[in-house]
Amino acid sequence: MIMLIRNVFRIVASYKFALIKIIFFEIICIFNLYKGNSFSFSNNNIMADNIPCPYYFLFKIKKVLKKYNFDALIDLGCGSGRVIDFFDKNFPKKKFIGIEYFKNQYERCVIKFKKKNNILIKQGDFTKYDFLKHNANCYFFNNPFKNDKDIIPIIKYITMNHIKGRNILFIFVNFNKDTFEELKDLKKIEKYYINKDKGFSLYLLD
């Protein structure tokens, strides 16, 4: 219990002055029956805690996504399914795929989306899973790693194997804002941060 309280305070403190806006959006979305609001803490040496992406960020990201066309969004480290649920409600004709490492979160997703034919949930370590077979052209990462730089080989793998001439969108949430500066093939199209580690950025590979 003490560890849980410490983790909650750590999360709250990390958002600082944006906390009022974040709490407001959380309340609005919960009352509107959005799903995927559970969280858990990781004992894994590589995978980070399962902390859902703030709805405040998701609303801002949605505005950007409306300017770009995508057919299928894949959430690598989908947790309890908040991101998929949110975007499915706002982009109802799209396909969504979630890959989740932790069994309890995976099982929650399967139950939540069992009646949704456009949503596929798989359990596994996406660093070893052949997620390219799903042919997604939008990738969502709500920082699934304890070390931010562990994402770089995944991004390079996608960029080296994507279909030439096809635009690919990348959405990164709660990575250090300088994490992706070395990826010269990606074009930054949006960036919003409340501090150096909390915020999001969108990139385009064309």
N, C-alpha and C positions, 0 to 999 in steps of 0.2 A: 504493500500500500504506500509506504514512504517513497519507494522508487517511482511509482505511478505519479504521485503528487509532484515529485521533483521534475519528472519528464513533462508534465502538463505545464508547470510554471516555466520550464525552459522553452517550450513551444510558444507560449503566450508572450514571453519577454522578447523573443526573436522578431515579432511583428511590430513591436513598439507603437509608434504614433498612428499606424494604419489600423490598429486593433478595433477601433470603434466601427469603421467602415466594414471590416471583415466580419465582425459579430453581427452587424445589421443584415448583411447579405446571407449569412448563415441562417439567421432566424427566418428571413423571408422564404428562403428555399426549403427549409424544413417544413414550414407551414404549407408550402405548395407541394408537399409530398415527394420531393426529390429523394432518390435512393443513394445508398453508398456512403453512409455517414459514420461508419465504425472505423476505429483505428486500433493499432496494436504496435508493440515495441519488439524490435528484433534482437535476438541473441546471435545472429549470423555475423560472421566477420566481414562479409562483403556487402550484403543487402542492408539497406537502411530501414528505419522504422516505417511502418505503414501509416503515414499521416495524410489524409485526403487533401487534395488541392483545394485551396480556398475558393468558394463560389465567387468572391469578388474578382479573383483573377480570371475565372472561367467566363464571366460576363464580358470582361475586357477582351479576352481571346476570341470569343464568339464574334465580336464586332469585326475583328480582323479577318477571321475565317470566311465571313460572308463576302469578302472581296475576292476570294480565291476559290477555285473549283477543286473539289476532291471527291473521289468515289468511295474510298474505304479508309477509315482511321484505325490504326492499331495502337493500343495503349500497352506499352511494355512495362509491366509492373502495375497492373490495373487495380490492385488492392481490392476493396469491397465494391468497386464499380461506379464510384461517383462520377468520374469523367465520362464514361460511356453513357451512363444514364442521362447526364446533362446534355451532351451533344446529340444523343438520340432524340431527345425531346425538341431540340432546336434545329436539327437537320434530319428529319424523319425518313427521308428516302435514301440515306446513306447506309453503308455497311460498317459494322464495328467489330473489332476483334480485341479481346483482352487476354494477355498472357500473365499469369500470376504464379509466383514461386511458392508462397505459403498456402498450405492446404486449407486452413480455416477460412481465409479470405476468398480463395477460389470457390469453396463450397457455398459461401454466401452469394457470390456472383451467379453461380449456376441456378440457385433457387430464385433469385431476383429476376433473371432474364429467361427463364425456361419457356416462356410463351412468346419470346421475341425471335422471329425467324431471321432477322437481319443482324443478330448479335451472336457471336461465337466466343465462348470462353474456354481457354485451355490452361492446364496446369503444367508448369515446368520452369526451368531456368532459361530465360530467353537469351542468355549469353551462349547457350549451347543448342538452342532450339532453332530450327530452320523457319524463321518467321517470314522470310522473303516469299515463301510459297503462297502466302495469303494475298500477295500482289497489292498491298496497301500503297497509297500515295500520300498519306499523312501519318506522321509518327509523333506520338505523344509520350513524353518522359516527365513524370513528376518525381524528380530525383530519386531513383531507386537504389543508389549506391552511397556507401559511407564515404568513399573517396570520389570526389567529383570527376577526376580525370579518368576513372574507369569507364566512363561513357565514350571516350574518344575512339577506342577501337571499334565499338559498335557503330558509330557514325561513319567511320571510314569504310567499314564493311558494307554498309548500305550504299554509300556513294560510289564505291567501286563496282557494285553489282546491280545498280538500278538500270532500268530500260532507257537507253539513250533517246533523248528527245522528249522524255516524260518528266514533267515537273513534280518534284517531291517537296512536301512541306514538313518542317520539323518544329515541334513545340517543346521548349525546355522550361521546366518550372522548378524554382528553388535550387538552382545551381549557382555557384559563384559567378558573378556577371562577366568575368574575364575567361571563363572556362573554354569558350569556343573561338577565341581570337585566332588560334592557329589553323582553323579550318577555312582555308582560303577559297575553297570551292563553293562555300555557302554564302548566300547573300542575305544580310540581316534586313528584315522588313518591319520588325516591331520590337521594342524593348521597354519594359516597365519594371523598375526595381524600387523597393522601399528602403533597402539597405543592400550591402554588397552580396548577401546570400539569399535574400528573399525577394522573389519577383519572377518574371518570365521573359522569354525572348522567343521570337519566331524567325525562322530562316527558310530560305527557298533554295533548292537545288534545281537548276534548269539546264 
